Amino acid sequence: MPPLSANVIEDLSWLETQCSIRRLTDAAKWASEMLYYLPGEVEGAQIEQPTKLSKAVRMARNCMDCQEFDRAAFFLARDPEQNNLTVFLRFYARYLAGEKKRLDSMADVTDKRQTFENGAVHELHRDLEALEERRGMDGFLYYLYGLVLLSQNLRAEAKAAFENSVNAHPAFWPAWLEIAKLVETRYELRELRLPDHWLRPFFTADVHQRLQMLTTAIEQYQSLIDAGFGDIPYIIGQMAAARHGLQDLDLALDGFNKVHEMDPYRIEQMDVYSNALYVQNMRVELAALAHYFYDVNKFCPETCCIVGNYYSLRGEHERAALYFQRALKLDPKCAGAWTLVGHEFMELKNTSAACLAYHHALEIDKKDFRGWYGLGQMYDILRMPAYALYYYQQAHKCRPDDSRMIVALGDMYSKQGRYAEAQKCFWKAHTVGDIERTALVRLGKLFEKEQDNDQAASCYMKYLKQIEKQGQGMEDVNNQYNCYRFLAKYCLDKDKYDEAHHFAQLCLDYDSTKEDGKTFLKKVTLARNKPPSSTNAADGDQMQVDGGAPL
């Protein structure tokens, strides 16, 4: 990434103006935010000046602001000056009119399995295709052509149209973003025909984040900061979201807090912030965030997700599901909201609605592991391990180094009696960094089941050292005392009376293992008082607890 130059300011100014004229409001706001937070003024930058607009274009833009899209298209069709700007706005107004009617139809029905399509896209497809044949397309029209093709699920053709848009206007950020949504593998990323522009590092970082290559994405965003972009909320928020995905929750929360302090009314990515607060069980902070944004903008998808997380943390799953459904009425293409409402339906034992919600999430974003993982959990609860295994495998493909996916795979292999594969999964989950700290315990139980007590003891000792080093959590208590019980018996059987006495004493501190601890202590006392046997050859044995991998 080259040092920040005048071209950056000029391109962002151009992007802000052109997107504002064409009512691409999200892109215009992104460009404005970038310009506002860029450090200092860059000398030599030529600031884009607004284009002189016809009466019909000015009228149409105001109609579009009021969501009167058919009316806007009507005035634009009567404009005698049919240039690329007028044609884009007319076609875009028709596209938005079709989208509004589709969403209104979805809101009117109660059966969420019923689907609706944008009725304008087929005619728009023909019109734009004819315009392309006449070589009358500019970068903005190629972008709209891509949206139309994507609405018809023509992904390859849509990606080609977005590539043409970017190559015609390299500073046109919305087209970069649409390509990022369509890239499914890192190899596909290398095959793209894209210009060498300063926006390309932003694009590649976004792609890597969508492909769950989160460490790489964080490094790329950091390089952008080092290159002169400084503290921009968009970059800090993207890094915080990536760290949330890596379960580095302390740093994620620091990033989200910084963004919220810099721009208190910025709603983007605050729903991800609420997810992090939910995972950390920070009820007070989540309540404050929910109340704040509910007062600022209650009819916003992100706000509805924040409030839904708040009610979910309180255990009010019906109210949580209601708010996630509100978010989906406002933005049906929000994959995260579909996943969250699926979780709430699972809590409410409504498996059919949960299944439908997860499938909707995957239709929007097949790279989002949460939909696959949610379906796996659902079929696991329904005691259908073969189905659950398939969905966990898909989740694992999206997040190959996420220990939760690997542990889930191990559980399914274990339930199917495929113990060797389960053992490999649990050991891999431990080696990649077991987030939930259950892999070693599960691995030990498998070895117990196969009566390989030496390996089981090794796993349990490693687990106890792990929680001693990292600190004990509430979820560790049951596992910890079950380990003490097994190790007390194991050491007793190996005539390791000091170790057996130590673990038996620890068993006394927990109600479920107290009686076992007393029994082991009596056996240790009896064994110590027993006369030595000449046939006992185990006196020199040493318990192996620090060996290599148990596999």
Secondary structure, DSSP 8 states (H G I E B T S, - for coil): -----HHHHHHHHHHHHHHHHTT-HHHHHHHHHHHHHSSS--TT----------HHHHHHHHHHHTT-HHHHHHHHHT-S---HHHHHHHHHHHHHHHHHHHHHHHHH-S-TT-----TTHHHHHHHHHHHHHTT---HHHHHHHHHHHHHTT-HHHHHHHHHHHHHH-TT-HHHHHHHHHH--SHHHHHT------TTHHHHHHHHHHHTT-HHHHHHHHHHHIIIII-S-HHHHHHHHHHHHHTT-HHHHHHHHHHHHHH-TT--TTHHHHHHHHHHTT-HHHHHHHHHHHHHH-SSSHHHHHHHHHHHHHTT-HHHHHHHHHHHHHH-TT-HHHHHHHHHHHHHTT-HHHHHHHHHHHHHH-TT-HHHHHHHHHHHHHTT-HHHHHHHHHHHHHHSTT-HHHHHHHHHHHHHTT-HHHHHHHHHHHHHHH-SSS-HHHHHHHHHHHTT-HHHHHHHHHHHHHHHHHH---TTHHHHHHHHHHHHHHHHHHTT-HHHHHHHHHHHTTSHHHHHHHHHHHHHHHHHHHS---TT---TT-----S-S---
